[in-house]
Amino acid sequence: MIDPHLEICEGPEAGRRLDLPASEPEVLVGRSAECAIVIAAPSVSRKHARLRRESERWVLEDLGSANGTQVNGERVRKPVVLRDGDRVTFGAVQTTFVDPPPPPPPPPIEDGDATIGIFHSGEETIAVPQAPPTVAVPRSRMETNTSEVSRSAFGYAPPGESQAVPAAEPGRPSIIELVAIGVASFLAVFGIGWLLL
């Protein structure tokens, strides 16, 4: 993501980037060394203009400069909200305001019956599959369906309380079957698979 800044368009300093510090709510532009953005040009006043952050926007205000401030060719007489690509002129120095909006998040991707969620973390995008449906199972039904398990069967929940466990989809193994396959595979790898036969 590009941080908001001004870029000088013409003259000997063309291409110079004038960063707008995100930590500062207000930035002075001018010839003076007291300004956060110093433009050493004779047409720029010592304290020429002020850029003020308001929420996610930057507002430009002329400070009574001798040669004026313009946005897209119009003289600034009252505070103006800047938009990405605006041409800002301080005296005779032309700059472009750069502050592109963040890209919109991509729409969810359909993957069969499960929708994949898209999450953004800074510059990284992560796709995460949606969790399978869960079923709350009372203890009394535990004997009739092996794809549902009560927490009390494992000894860490009070009797009668059930835990939501993902239900097996048709054609896919249940969680109990997966555990059995895993145990059998472990035993087979370590040479004691003959005990299961």
Disulfide bonds with the S-S distance in Angstrom:
none
